[in-house]
């Protein structure tokens, strides 16, 4: 019983991005085309959690919502970093937040799902689930969907936390620690599992509508057969974009689950989509820009291969990527050339997953600052 858990921990340690304390020098040989620095910084109680990829913030309207590793929930003004709401929940999150209206949700290593009202500045409800929660929730149509580390997908009423339905996918012998956040779209709940399967369910009844194997276990050894769905799902223009560890980048038709296109690019981090562009970082830290409609290559950049990159983010005229040393790099969206870089905050390792409102780039850093970056 313990062997898979121990092996999974070893694999997890190898795949952690953004938590190394070893500092990296600034990138060499880059002729800065724009100047990139902090617009504002706001001190908060706590920082990001153990993995860059699972610790996110939500930019919605003109505000920014987040939870720190101390369990403090904040809503800040995007323009200035001014504090609107602060709720000290007392829980220790295992991942970042999702948001549905004025409510935010986060999970814990103890399997507690916590709902917090920003409008009322209080914890609305908590729900005990079967295992640790290693990603944010999916939200929509009055529902909350959460995937726990033991393979259970649970859908709840967003107002009360009452369970509406559940389904389970058995775990393989060895998995990469972490889950892909489910998404709720078009009356469906879509979840990705450690088996490499993506499944779509009827949101109201829990009946399975379709499934597709994005990651297919292959190889003689268990570590070669890792096929977990990794990173975030992105839904855009009727397509669901996903990526699997030791698998492929795939665009699936949201209605049927049929693949529209696939590329053999394995990744432990998610994809970003903006209109007809898709950005993904492979396991060798090569940044790929693809045509989101057909999967064809637009450009590749392999100049950051030794820097352990986190998920890409589209930011104005650039694709922004964060490395384990806390350096943010801006790659030209047309050419892929690196044209600017800066430290997120002091000479520290990386922080949370970045999020952009297109005018600014936000990150929660290890110095317990929420930082808004911009360039000119």
N, C-alpha and C positions, 0 to 999 in steps of 0.2 A: 504493500500500500504506500510506503514512504518513498519508494524509488522514483515514481513519476513526479512526486512533489519536489524531491531534491533535484532531479534533473531539470525540472521546470525552473527552479530557482536559479540554477546555473545558467540556463539559457537566458533567463530574464536579466541576469547581471551582465551578460555579454551584450544585450540589446539595449540597455538603458542609455538614453541620450539626454544630454543636458544636465547631468548631475555630477560629472567629474569635477574634482577640485583642481586638476592640473590646468594651469593657464596656458593659453595659446598666444603666440605672438601675433601682431596684426598681419593681415595678408600682404604679401609682397607683390610688386610689379603692377599695381593698379593705379591708373591715372584717374583720380577722382574727377568725375564730371559734374557732380552736384555735391552740396555740403549738407550734412546730415547730422542733426543733433536733437537734444531734448527740447520739447515745447513746454512741458511741465512735468513735475514729479510730485506725487502725493504719498506721504508716509501712511502705512497701514499696520495693523497688528498682525504680523506674520508674513509669510512669503509663500512661494509655490511649493508643491509637494515633491515627491521623490522622482517623478518622471515628467519631463517637459511635455511629452505627447498627451498625457492624460489631464494636465492641469490647464484649463482654458478660462477665458473670460467671455462675456457676451456683450457685444455692442448693439444696442437696440435704440432706435430713435436718436435722441441726443444724450443718452446716458450709457454708462458702462457698469455691468454687474459682475461681481466676483466673490469668491470665498478664499480665505487664506488657509494655510495648513494649521492654524489655531482655531479654525471654525468660525471666524468672524466674517460675516456677510456685509458687503458694501455695495452701495449704488453711488456712482460718481458722475459729475458733469463731464462730458467729453471735451468741452471747450476749454475748461480750466482745471479739471481735476478736483473741483470743489465737492465736498461730501454732502450727499443728499440723505442717505440712510446708512446706519451702522447697527447691525444686530450681532451680538456675541452669543452664539448658540451653545457653546460648550462641547460640541461634537468635533472630532478630528477627521476631516475629509480624506478620502482616498483618491479623489479626482476633483475636477473643477465643477462649474455650475452649468445648468441649462436654465432657460427662462421661458415662461409661458404667461403672457400678460404681465401682471405685477407680482407674480410668484416666481421664486427660483428654487431649484432642487439640486441636492448633492448627496452623494453616498459616502459610506464609511467602510473601513476594513472589517468592522464587526457586522456588516450586512444591514446597517440602518440606512433607510432613505429618509432624508430630512427635507421638508417643505417649509419655506420661509416666505412670508408676505412682506414685500417691500412697502406696500401701501399702509400696512398696520404696524410695521417694524417689529414683527414677532414670528416665532415658530408656529406654523399652522398645525402641522401634524408630523409624526414620525411613523415609519413602518419597518418592522423587523422582517428581513428576507433571509434566504437560506445560506448565503455565502457573501464574501466580500464583493463590493461594487467598484469596478476598476475603470469605469468610463462615466460620462455624463448620461443623462436620460434622454429619451426621445419624447417630444411633447406635441400635442395637437388635438383639436376637436374634444377638449375636455378630458383628455387621457394623458397618462404618463406611462412610458414603456421603459423598463430597466432590465439589463442583462447582468446576471451575477456570475461569479467566477466558476461556479459548478455547472454552468450550462443552462440554467433556468431563465426563460424569458417571462417576465411578469408584467401584465398591463393593469393599471389601477385608475380609479377615478381621481382626477387632479384635485378636486375640492376636498375629498375626504380621506384619500389613501386606501379606500376599500379595493380589494383585489377583484377584478372582473373576469380574468382568465389567465391561464399559464400554459406554457409548453416547454419541453426539455429536449435538448440535443446532447447525447452522450459524448463525453470528452474522449479524445484519443489518449494514448499512453503518455505522450509528451506534447506540451503546448507552450507557446510563448505567453508569458504572463501579461495579462491585460485583455481588454475587450474593446470591440468597436461599438460605439454608441448606436442604439437602434434609431431609426427615423420613422416618423409618422407623416405620410403623404398620400393624398388621393384616396383616402378611406382605407389605407393599408398601414400595417406595421411591418417594417423590413428590418431584419436582424441578420448579423453575420456571426458565424460560429467558429470554434476552434477546429472543426472538421473541414473548413474551407467552403462550407455551404452558405449561400445567401438564401433566406426564406422570406416570403411575403405572406402575411396573414390578413384576414378580414379584421378590421379594427374592432368591430362591434362583437363578433362571435368567436374570434380566435381560429376560425377554420383556415387551414393552409390553402393559399391560392396558387403559389408556384415556388419552386426552388431551383437553384443553379449552383453548381460546384465551380467557384472561381478559383480556389486553390485545390489541386489534386495531389494527394500524397504519393510521392514517388521516391524510390531509392531503397537501399538495403538496410540502412540504419535509421532509427527513429528520428534523429536530429535532421536527417536528409528529408524526412517525410513531413516535417512541419509545414502546415498549410493554413495557419490561422488567418482569418480576415483581419487586416490591420488598418489603423488609421481611421479617418472619418469617412462615412458615406457622404456623397454629394448628390443631390437631386437637382437637375437642371434640364429644361427643355424636354421633359418627358422621359429622361434617361436617369438611371442610377449608376453612378460611378463608384467602383470599389477596387481595392487592391489586396492581394494576398501575399503573405510571407512565403517565399519559395514558389510563387505562383505567377499571376498575371494582373495587369491592369485591364479592367473590363468595363464596358458600357452596356448596361442591360436595359431593355425596354421596360419601363415601370409597369405597364399593364400586363405584360405576358412573361417577363423574366427571360426572354430570349436575348442572346448576345447580339448587339449591333456591331461591335468590333472588340477585338482583344489584342493586347500586346504583351509579349513575354518580358515583362519588367517586374522583377520581384522587389518588394519594398516592405520595410518595417514601419513606415510612416505613411500618412495619408496623402490624398491628392487635393489640389485646389483647382477650381474651375471658374473661369470668368468669360462668359459669352462663348466664343468659339475656341478658347484657349484652355488647355489643361496642363498643369505643372505637377511633376512627380519626381521624387528623389529615390534612386535605386539603392540596393544594399552596398554598392561601392561608392556611394555619395556623389554619383553623377546626377546632375539636374537635367531632366528632360522636359521640353516643351512640346506638346502634341496638339494636333487639331482635335478638338473635343467631339467633332461630328464624325470623324472617320478613323482617328487614331494615328494618322500619319505624323512623322517627325517634322517639327518646325526648326528646332535647334537642340543642341546638347552642350553642357558645360561641365568639364571634368577638372576644373582648376581648384576645386575645394575638396578633393577626394580624401584628404587626411584630417578633416575637421569635424566629422560626426554631425551631420546636419539633421535638423528637425523639419517638421512639415513646412512646405512652402506657403506663402501668402501673397496674393496679388495686391499690390499697393501702388496706385497711380500708374506711372509708366514703367513699373518694375515688378519683378518677382523677388520678394524678400525671403531670405533664408537665415536661420539662426544656427550658429555652431556651438559646440560644447563649452567653448571658452567665453561665451556671452557676446561674441562679435556678430553683428547683423550685416549681411551683405545684400546689396541691391544689384540684381541682374537685369539688364535691359530686356524688356519684353519682346522687342523685335529681333535682337541679335543674340541674346544670351550672354553678352559681355558683362563682366563685373565692372560697375562704374562708381560705386561708393561703398563705404563701410564705416561702422562706428561701434563702440561698446554700448550695450544696452544700458548699463549703469555701473560705473566704477570698474575696476579690474577684477571682475568676479565671473564665475561660471554662469551658464544660461539660467533662465527662469521659466516662466510659464510658456505655453503655446501662444504665439502672437495672434492678434486679431486686428483688423483694419476697418476703419470707416471710410476708406479711400483717401481722406485728407490727412489722417494720422495713423500711426502704427502703435499699438498698445502692448505692453508686456509687464508682468509682475515679476520683479527681480529678487535675487537672494538677499538684497539689502532691505527688503520689506518696503520697497517703493513700487507704486504703480507709475510707470513712465510712459508718456506720450511722446513719440518721436515724429519729426517731420524733416523735410529737406527743402532747399531752395536752390 
